[in-house]
Amino acid sequence: MKNKTGFFLLLGVICIFNLFGTSLLAQSLPGKGDSINSAVLNEKRFIQVVLPEKYKPGSTDKYDVLYVLDGEGNTRTINDIQHFIESESYMPPTIIVGILNTDRNRDFLPTHTQEIKTSGGADKFLRFFKDELIPYVNKTYPSNGENIIFGHSFGGVFVTYALLMEPQLFKSYIAADPSYWWDNGVMITMTAGKLANLTNLGKTFYFSGREGRGLTEMRIPPMDSLLKKLAPAGLTWKISAYPDETHGSVRLKSIYDGLRFTYEGYSTNAIAFHPMNGTVLKDKPFTLWWFADTANVKYTTGGTEPTISSAQIKTFNILDNPGKVTVKTFTSHPKYDKTVSGNFRTADYLPAVKLPKNMKPGGFDYAYYEGQWDSLPDFNKLMPVKTGKADSNFTLEKLPLKNNFGVVISGLIEIKEDGYYVFALNSDDGSKFYLNNQLLMNNDGLHSTGDPKSYIAPLRKGFYPMREEYFQKDGGRSLELQWVTPGSINSKQPKPLSIPLMQQYGKNSGN
């Protein structure tokens, strides 16, 4: 066993020298340097703090904090990966705190052996986190009090030690190729004794290794077996084994996958099902679509808040009864969970009208107005600057002004098939949609596109008056009205928000 231990120690020393040699110690790291005089460690400790790019001094915004062991060699890599993941909307802006080393063997290893004379100080290093470093960061920087810790190799041992000894300190734990071989597998023994006694955790634990011999050498499989057997409720964990990686290179994929796992389900995009509201017929089922990722997305139809045990939403959902539908996305960090609701009430078919003699096919009518508004004005009290035909060639770009204008589009649509129709409205800036003089969708206000409103209604064959109201203040401009016919709604492979061939009528339309 001594020979085997010696081999692993030599391997660790070689890797550590390559990863955290003099050149890395001297490199310029992102963020700002800071320090704290530690009474627990009886020394001055240096940290590197990287604030979110969008943070502005004086702002009330608060952020999760990602603590990075071996800050000399890992801060820059983690900063780059975190920025990439954030840019893809898979995790929030985050404060990164890199902890620079004085004696990593002393700080990271929980027991003492003769092979490494200074080993065995992990208990003090953990107290440094608990009593000094985390309180200092929470006081000095815009922290929201929710913490993550990343460690590699011996640092991965410390991450696991922190989970067992002080699980409340961090929300999530990421250990890359942890050296569980240390001291004859002492972390395996420690985990077996403490893991089952941890309760009410609400934590995530991600650990990784190198596929094949590397995984075995680091004694990672026994930890996997223990977690399968003893992991308590509230500990969400995952192991990954990467092929064709070295002890150093495995960090890259481990950081990316570890952060993705930590924030599983997170998204900055608004969540929405379609249709979002509407009227439905008694005893006639209707379809609800969900087009985002369905992992851990639950829904209820009785007006109650979904739980993790509620029904899993699908892309294509058939609902039998009207009522309040609530959809909730569940993430690894509950504060990032999102909920959206829609109401569906019972009603009969909307009544159709006869085609007036002065209406002709070929498009709708539009009235163009000029003015500065933050919300839709009462266009009935305004005089249009211009009127014309909104046919297939009509676009907002053809109107006189690019900003500070409004337009009302009106006419009749001809419905050729009885059944449910879904309408969708998207705009930049505000808009409203009326059918039979009933307001079905309200998308008013100053905003960009990307959050369409939708509505389902039962219609019979015939003609229906419609009206769109829209205003543009400045910035981008866009107005889209789309609808789905009964045939598409009932399809197993729906094409949502598509525009079918539906005849449009207006007073000024035709030749």
C-alpha positions as CSV (number, residue, x, y, z in Angstrom):
1,M,0.0,0.0,0.0
2,K,2.9,2.4,0.7
3,N,4.2,1.9,-2.8
4,K,0.8,2.6,-4.3
5,T,0.3,5.6,-2.1
6,G,3.7,6.9,-3.1
7,F,2.9,6.5,-6.8
8,F,-0.3,8.5,-6.4
9,L,1.5,11.2,-4.4
10,L,4.1,11.5,-7.2
11,L,1.4,11.7,-9.7
12,G,-0.3,14.4,-7.7
13,V,2.9,16.4,-7.3
14,I,3.6,16.3,-11.0
15,C,0.1,17.4,-11.9
16,I,0.1,20.2,-9.3
17,F,3.4,21.5,-10.6
18,N,2.2,21.6,-14.1
19,L,-1.1,23.2,-13.2
20,F,0.0,25.7,-10.6
21,G,3.6,26.5,-11.3
22,T,5.4,29.8,-11.1
23,S,4.1,31.0,-14.5
24,L,0.5,30.7,-13.3
25,L,1.2,32.3,-10.0
26,A,2.6,35.3,-11.9
27,Q,-0.2,35.6,-14.5
28,S,-2.7,38.4,-14.4
29,L,-6.0,37.1,-13.2
30,P,-9.5,38.6,-14.0
31,G,-11.2,40.7,-11.4
32,K,-9.6,42.4,-8.4
33,G,-7.3,41.2,-5.8
34,D,-8.3,41.3,-2.1
35,S,-7.1,39.9,1.1
36,I,-8.3,38.9,4.6
37,N,-6.3,38.5,7.8
38,S,-7.3,35.1,9.1
39,A,-7.2,34.5,12.8
40,V,-8.2,30.9,12.3
41,L,-5.2,30.2,9.9
42,N,-2.9,32.7,11.6
43,E,-2.0,34.2,8.2
44,K,-3.0,36.7,5.5
45,R,-5.0,35.0,2.7
46,F,-5.4,36.5,-0.7
47,I,-8.5,36.1,-2.9
48,Q,-9.3,37.1,-6.5
49,V,-12.9,38.5,-6.8
50,V,-14.6,38.7,-10.2
51,L,-17.9,40.6,-10.2
52,P,-20.6,40.1,-12.9
53,E,-20.0,42.2,-16.0
54,K,-23.4,43.9,-15.7
55,Y,-23.0,44.8,-12.0
56,K,-23.0,48.6,-11.3
57,P,-21.7,50.0,-8.1
58,G,-24.6,51.1,-5.9
59,S,-27.0,48.6,-7.5
60,T,-29.2,46.6,-5.2
61,D,-28.7,43.4,-7.3
62,K,-27.4,40.4,-5.4
63,Y,-25.7,37.3,-6.8
64,D,-24.7,33.7,-6.0
65,V,-21.1,33.3,-5.1
66,L,-18.8,30.6,-6.7
67,Y,-15.8,29.8,-4.5
68,V,-12.9,28.4,-6.4
69,L,-10.1,26.4,-4.8
70,D,-6.6,26.7,-6.4
71,G,-7.6,30.2,-7.5
72,E,-4.2,30.7,-9.2
73,G,-4.9,28.1,-11.9
74,N,-8.7,27.9,-11.9
75,T,-10.1,31.4,-11.6
76,R,-9.5,32.4,-15.2
77,T,-10.8,29.1,-16.7
78,I,-13.9,29.2,-14.5
79,N,-14.6,32.8,-15.3
80,D,-14.5,32.1,-19.0
81,I,-16.8,29.0,-18.8
82,Q,-19.2,30.8,-16.4
83,H,-19.5,33.7,-18.9
84,F,-20.2,31.3,-21.7
85,I,-22.9,29.4,-19.8
86,E,-24.5,32.7,-18.7
87,S,-24.5,34.0,-22.2
88,E,-26.4,30.9,-23.3
89,S,-29.0,31.6,-20.5
90,Y,-28.1,28.4,-18.6
91,M,-27.0,30.1,-15.4
92,P,-27.3,33.5,-13.7
93,P,-24.6,36.2,-13.3
94,T,-22.3,35.0,-10.5
95,I,-19.6,36.4,-8.3
96,I,-16.4,34.3,-8.6
97,V,-14.0,34.2,-5.6
98,G,-10.7,32.5,-6.3
99,I,-8.8,31.5,-3.1
100,L,-5.1,31.6,-3.7
101,N,-2.9,29.0,-2.0
102,T,-0.4,29.1,0.8
103,D,-0.2,25.4,1.5
104,R,-2.9,23.5,-0.4
105,N,-1.9,20.1,1.1
106,R,-2.4,21.5,4.6
107,D,-5.7,23.2,3.7
108,F,-7.4,20.6,1.5
109,L,-6.6,17.3,3.2
110,P,-8.6,16.2,6.3
111,T,-6.0,13.8,7.8
112,H,-2.3,13.8,8.5
113,T,0.1,11.3,7.0
114,Q,3.9,11.1,7.1
115,E,4.2,11.3,3.3
116,I,3.0,15.0,3.4
117,K,4.2,16.6,6.6
118,T,1.7,19.5,6.6
119,S,-1.4,17.5,5.7
120,G,-4.4,17.4,8.0
121,G,-5.6,21.0,8.2
122,A,-8.9,20.8,6.4
123,D,-10.9,21.4,9.6
124,K,-9.2,24.8,10.1
125,F,-9.6,25.7,6.5
126,L,-13.3,24.9,6.7
127,R,-13.6,27.1,9.8
128,F,-11.8,29.8,7.8
129,F,-14.6,29.6,5.2
130,K,-17.4,29.5,7.8
131,D,-16.2,32.1,10.3
132,E,-14.1,34.5,8.2
133,L,-14.2,34.2,4.4
134,I,-17.9,33.8,3.6
135,P,-18.9,36.5,6.2
136,Y,-16.4,38.9,4.7
137,V,-17.5,38.3,1.1
138,N,-21.2,38.6,2.1
139,K,-20.4,41.9,3.8
140,T,-18.1,43.4,1.2
141,Y,-19.6,42.2,-2.1
142,P,-23.2,42.0,-3.5
143,S,-23.7,38.4,-2.4
144,N,-27.2,36.9,-1.9
145,G,-25.8,34.4,0.6
146,E,-26.1,31.3,-1.7
147,N,-22.7,29.7,-2.3
148,I,-21.1,27.1,-4.6
149,I,-17.7,25.5,-4.2
150,F,-15.4,24.0,-6.8
151,G,-12.3,22.0,-6.2
152,H,-10.0,19.8,-8.3
153,S,-7.8,16.8,-7.1
154,F,-7.0,17.5,-3.4
155,G,-9.5,20.4,-3.8
156,G,-12.1,17.8,-4.7
157,V,-11.4,16.0,-1.4
158,F,-12.0,19.3,0.5
159,V,-15.2,19.9,-1.4
160,T,-16.5,16.5,-0.3
161,Y,-15.3,17.1,3.3
162,A,-17.2,20.4,3.4
163,L,-20.3,18.7,2.2
164,L,-20.1,16.1,5.1
165,M,-19.0,18.5,7.9
166,E,-20.7,21.8,7.1
167,P,-23.4,21.1,4.5
168,Q,-25.2,24.3,5.2
169,L,-22.3,26.5,3.9
170,F,-22.8,25.8,0.3
171,K,-25.8,25.2,-2.0
172,S,-23.8,23.2,-4.5
173,Y,-20.6,21.2,-4.5
174,I,-18.4,20.4,-7.6
175,A,-15.5,18.0,-7.3
176,A,-13.3,17.4,-10.4
177,D,-11.3,14.2,-10.3
178,P,-11.1,14.2,-6.5
179,S,-8.3,12.2,-4.9
180,Y,-10.4,9.8,-2.9
181,W,-7.3,7.5,-2.7
182,W,-5.9,9.9,0.0
183,D,-4.9,8.2,3.2
184,N,-6.1,4.7,2.2
185,G,-9.5,6.1,1.1
186,V,-10.3,8.0,4.3
187,M,-13.0,10.1,2.5
188,I,-14.8,6.9,1.5
189,T,-14.8,5.8,5.2
190,M,-15.9,9.2,6.3
191,T,-18.7,9.4,3.8
192,A,-20.0,6.0,4.8
193,G,-20.2,7.2,8.4
194,K,-21.8,10.6,7.9
195,L,-23.8,10.6,4.7
196,A,-26.9,8.8,5.9
197,N,-27.2,11.2,8.9
198,L,-27.5,14.3,6.7
199,T,-31.1,15.5,6.4
200,N,-33.1,18.3,4.8
201,L,-30.2,19.1,2.5
202,G,-31.6,20.6,-0.6
203,K,-28.1,20.4,-2.1
204,T,-26.4,19.3,-5.4
205,F,-23.2,17.4,-5.6
206,Y,-21.4,16.8,-8.9
207,F,-18.2,14.8,-9.1
208,S,-16.2,13.6,-12.0
209,G,-13.2,11.5,-13.1
210,R,-11.3,10.0,-16.0
211,E,-12.9,7.0,-17.6
212,G,-11.2,3.7,-17.1
213,R,-8.0,3.4,-15.1
214,G,-8.0,7.0,-13.9
215,L,-11.4,6.5,-12.3
216,T,-10.2,3.5,-10.4
217,E,-6.9,5.0,-9.4
218,M,-8.7,8.0,-7.8
219,R,-11.0,5.5,-6.0
220,I,-14.1,7.3,-7.3
221,P,-16.3,4.2,-8.0
222,P,-16.6,3.4,-4.2
223,M,-17.9,6.9,-3.7
224,D,-20.4,6.4,-6.5
225,S,-21.5,3.1,-4.8
226,L,-21.9,4.8,-1.4
227,L,-24.1,7.6,-2.9
228,K,-26.3,5.0,-4.7
229,K,-26.8,3.3,-1.4
230,L,-26.8,6.0,1.2
231,A,-27.6,9.4,-0.4
232,P,-30.2,11.1,1.7
233,A,-33.4,12.8,0.4
234,G,-32.6,16.3,-0.7
235,L,-29.1,15.5,-2.1
236,T,-29.2,15.6,-5.9
237,W,-26.0,14.1,-7.2
238,K,-24.3,13.1,-10.4
239,I,-21.1,11.4,-11.5
240,S,-19.4,11.8,-14.9
241,A,-16.5,9.8,-16.3
242,Y,-14.7,11.5,-19.2
243,P,-12.7,9.5,-21.8
244,D,-9.3,10.6,-23.2
245,E,-8.6,13.2,-20.5
246,T,-5.7,13.8,-18.2
247,H,-5.9,14.7,-14.5
248,G,-5.5,18.3,-15.5
249,S,-7.6,18.5,-18.6
250,V,-10.6,16.9,-17.0
251,R,-11.2,20.2,-15.2
252,L,-12.6,21.9,-18.3
253,K,-15.5,19.5,-18.9
254,S,-16.0,19.1,-15.2
255,I,-16.5,22.8,-14.7
256,Y,-18.9,23.2,-17.6
257,D,-21.0,20.1,-16.8
258,G,-20.8,20.8,-13.0
259,L,-22.2,24.3,-13.4
260,R,-24.9,23.1,-15.9
261,F,-25.9,20.4,-13.3
262,T,-25.9,23.0,-10.5
263,Y,-28.3,25.2,-12.4
264,E,-30.3,22.5,-14.2
265,G,-33.6,23.9,-15.4
266,Y,-32.4,27.5,-15.2
267,S,-33.3,29.9,-18.0
268,T,-33.6,33.6,-18.5
269,N,-36.3,33.1,-21.1
270,A,-39.9,33.7,-20.2
271,I,-41.9,30.4,-19.9
272,A,-45.2,30.1,-21.8
273,F,-47.6,27.5,-23.0
274,H,-50.0,28.1,-25.8
275,P,-52.8,29.0,-25.9
276,M,-52.3,31.0,-22.7
277,N,-56.0,31.9,-22.2
278,G,-59.3,31.4,-23.9
279,T,-62.8,30.1,-24.1
280,V,-63.6,26.5,-24.7
281,L,-66.7,24.4,-25.3
282,K,-68.2,22.2,-22.6
283,D,-67.2,18.6,-23.0
284,K,-64.9,19.3,-26.0
285,P,-61.2,18.7,-25.2
286,F,-58.6,21.3,-26.3
287,T,-54.9,21.2,-26.9
288,L,-52.1,22.8,-24.9
289,W,-48.6,23.1,-26.4
290,W,-45.3,23.4,-24.5
291,F,-42.3,24.0,-26.8
292,A,-39.4,24.5,-24.3
293,D,-37.4,21.8,-22.6
294,T,-39.8,19.5,-20.6
295,A,-37.3,18.4,-18.0
296,N,-38.8,18.9,-14.5
297,V,-41.7,21.0,-15.8
298,K,-45.0,20.2,-14.1
299,Y,-48.5,21.4,-14.5
300,T,-51.9,21.4,-12.8
301,T,-55.4,22.1,-14.1
302,G,-57.3,22.8,-10.9
303,G,-55.8,26.1,-9.9
304,T,-53.3,24.7,-7.4
305,E,-49.6,25.3,-7.4
306,P,-47.7,22.4,-9.1
307,T,-45.3,20.3,-7.0
308,I,-42.5,18.1,-8.2
309,S,-45.0,15.2,-8.1
310,S,-47.5,16.9,-10.3
311,A,-48.1,15.8,-13.9
312,Q,-45.1,16.2,-16.3
313,I,-46.0,18.5,-19.1
314,K,-45.5,17.3,-22.7
315,T,-45.2,19.0,-26.0
316,F,-48.8,18.0,-26.9
317,N,-51.3,18.0,-24.0
318,I,-55.0,17.3,-24.3
319,L,-57.2,19.0,-21.6
320,D,-60.7,17.8,-21.0
321,N,-62.1,20.6,-18.8
322,P,-61.8,24.4,-18.5
323,G,-60.2,26.0,-15.5
324,K,-56.9,27.5,-14.4
325,V,-53.8,25.9,-15.8
326,T,-50.5,26.4,-14.0
327,V,-47.1,25.4,-15.2
328,K,-44.0,25.5,-13.1
329,T,-40.3,24.8,-14.0
330,F,-38.3,23.2,-11.2
331,T,-34.6,24.0,-11.0
332,S,-31.8,22.9,-8.8
333,H,-32.1,26.3,-7.1
334,P,-35.7,26.9,-6.1
335,K,-35.4,30.6,-6.2
336,Y,-35.0,30.3,-10.0
337,D,-38.2,28.3,-10.4
338,K,-40.7,29.9,-12.7
339,T,-44.5,29.7,-12.8
340,V,-47.1,30.8,-15.4
341,S,-50.8,30.4,-15.4
342,G,-53.7,30.7,-17.8
343,N,-57.5,30.7,-17.5
344,F,-59.9,28.9,-19.7
345,R,-63.6,29.4,-19.3
346,T,-66.6,27.6,-20.8
347,A,-68.5,29.5,-23.5
348,D,-70.3,28.8,-26.8
349,Y,-69.1,29.5,-30.3
350,L,-68.4,33.2,-31.0
351,P,-71.2,34.4,-33.3
352,A,-70.3,35.1,-36.9
353,V,-71.7,38.0,-38.9
354,K,-72.9,38.3,-42.5
355,L,-70.5,39.8,-45.1
356,P,-71.3,43.5,-45.6
357,K,-71.7,44.6,-49.2
358,N,-68.9,47.2,-48.9
359,M,-66.3,44.6,-47.9
360,K,-64.0,43.0,-50.5
361,P,-61.4,40.3,-50.3
362,G,-57.7,40.9,-50.6
363,G,-56.5,42.2,-47.2
364,F,-57.4,44.4,-44.2
365,D,-57.6,48.2,-43.9
366,Y,-55.1,50.2,-41.9
367,A,-55.1,53.7,-40.4
368,Y,-51.8,55.3,-39.5
369,Y,-51.3,57.8,-36.7
370,E,-48.3,59.8,-35.4
371,G,-47.5,60.6,-31.8
372,Q,-45.4,59.7,-28.7
373,W,-46.9,57.2,-26.3
374,D,-45.8,54.8,-23.6
375,S,-49.0,52.8,-24.0
376,L,-51.8,52.5,-26.6
377,P,-53.9,55.7,-27.0
378,D,-57.6,55.8,-27.7
379,F,-57.3,55.9,-31.4
380,N,-61.1,56.7,-31.7
381,K,-60.2,60.2,-30.5
382,L,-57.3,60.7,-33.0
383,M,-57.3,61.6,-36.6
384,P,-55.3,59.3,-38.9
385,V,-52.5,60.7,-41.0
386,K,-52.8,58.1,-43.6
387,T,-55.0,55.1,-44.5
388,G,-54.5,52.2,-46.9
389,K,-54.6,48.5,-47.5
390,A,-52.8,45.9,-45.3
391,D,-52.4,43.1,-47.8
392,S,-49.7,40.5,-48.2
393,N,-47.2,43.3,-49.2
394,F,-47.9,45.5,-46.2
395,T,-45.1,46.0,-43.7
396,L,-44.3,48.5,-41.0
397,E,-41.3,49.6,-42.9
398,K,-43.5,51.1,-45.5
399,L,-45.0,53.6,-43.1
400,P,-43.7,57.2,-43.1
401,L,-42.0,57.2,-39.6
402,K,-39.8,54.6,-38.0
403,N,-40.6,55.7,-34.5
404,N,-43.4,57.5,-32.6
405,F,-46.3,56.2,-34.6
406,G,-49.4,54.0,-34.2
407,V,-51.5,51.9,-36.6
408,V,-54.9,50.2,-36.4
409,I,-55.6,47.3,-38.7
410,S,-59.2,46.2,-39.1
411,G,-61.4,44.1,-41.3
412,L,-63.1,40.7,-41.5
413,I,-61.7,37.2,-41.5
414,E,-63.6,34.4,-43.1
415,I,-63.7,31.1,-41.1
416,K,-64.3,28.1,-43.3
417,E,-64.2,25.3,-40.7
418,D,-66.0,25.0,-37.3
419,G,-63.7,24.4,-34.4
420,Y,-61.1,25.8,-32.1
421,Y,-58.8,28.6,-33.4
422,V,-55.7,29.8,-31.6
423,F,-54.6,33.4,-32.2
424,A,-51.1,34.7,-31.3
425,L,-50.0,38.3,-30.9
426,N,-46.4,39.4,-30.7
427,S,-45.1,43.0,-31.0
428,D,-42.4,45.6,-30.3
429,D,-43.8,47.9,-28.7
430,G,-47.4,47.5,-27.5
431,S,-50.5,45.9,-29.2
432,K,-54.0,44.6,-28.6
433,F,-56.2,42.2,-30.6
434,Y,-60.0,42.3,-30.7
435,L,-62.4,39.8,-32.3
436,N,-66.1,40.5,-32.5
437,N,-65.2,43.7,-30.5
438,Q,-64.0,41.5,-27.6
439,L,-60.4,42.1,-26.4
440,L,-58.7,38.7,-26.6
441,M,-55.1,39.6,-26.2
442,N,-53.4,42.5,-24.5
443,N,-49.7,43.0,-25.2
444,D,-49.6,46.7,-24.4
445,G,-46.6,48.7,-23.1
446,L,-43.0,49.3,-24.0
447,H,-41.2,46.0,-24.6
448,S,-39.5,44.0,-27.3
449,T,-40.7,40.8,-29.0
450,G,-40.2,37.3,-27.7
451,D,-43.2,37.0,-25.3
452,P,-46.2,36.4,-27.5
453,K,-49.8,36.3,-26.2
454,S,-52.1,33.6,-27.3
455,Y,-55.8,32.8,-27.0
456,I,-58.1,29.9,-28.0
457,A,-61.7,30.5,-29.2
458,P,-64.4,28.2,-30.8
459,L,-65.5,29.7,-34.1
460,R,-68.1,28.6,-36.7
461,K,-68.0,29.1,-40.4
462,G,-68.7,32.7,-41.3
463,F,-67.2,36.2,-41.0
464,Y,-65.7,37.8,-37.9
465,P,-64.7,41.4,-37.4
466,M,-61.1,41.8,-36.1
467,R,-59.0,44.8,-35.1
468,E,-55.3,45.1,-34.2
469,E,-54.0,48.2,-32.4
470,Y,-50.3,48.9,-32.3
471,F,-47.9,51.7,-31.3
472,Q,-44.1,52.1,-31.7
473,K,-42.1,54.5,-29.6
474,D,-38.4,53.9,-30.4
475,G,-36.0,51.0,-30.9
476,G,-37.1,47.9,-32.7
477,R,-40.5,47.6,-34.3
478,S,-42.5,44.5,-35.0
479,L,-46.2,43.4,-35.2
480,E,-47.2,39.8,-35.8
481,L,-50.7,38.3,-35.7
482,Q,-50.8,34.6,-36.4
483,W,-53.4,31.9,-36.0
484,V,-53.7,28.1,-36.1
485,T,-56.7,26.3,-37.7
486,P,-58.6,23.3,-36.1
487,G,-56.7,20.9,-38.3
488,S,-53.3,22.0,-37.0
489,I,-54.5,22.1,-33.4
490,N,-55.6,18.5,-33.5
491,S,-52.4,17.3,-35.4
492,K,-50.0,15.1,-33.5
493,Q,-47.2,17.2,-35.1
494,P,-48.6,20.7,-34.8
495,K,-47.0,23.7,-36.5
496,P,-47.9,26.4,-33.9
497,L,-48.4,30.0,-34.8
498,S,-48.5,29.2,-38.5
499,I,-50.6,31.4,-40.8
500,P,-53.2,29.3,-42.8
501,L,-54.8,30.4,-46.0
502,M,-57.7,32.4,-44.5
503,Q,-59.5,35.0,-46.5
504,Q,-59.2,38.6,-45.3
505,Y,-61.7,41.4,-46.1
506,G,-61.5,45.1,-45.9
507,K,-63.4,48.2,-47.1
508,N,-60.5,49.4,-49.2
509,S,-59.4,46.0,-50.3
510,G,-59.7,44.6,-53.7
511,N,-59.1,46.2,-57.1
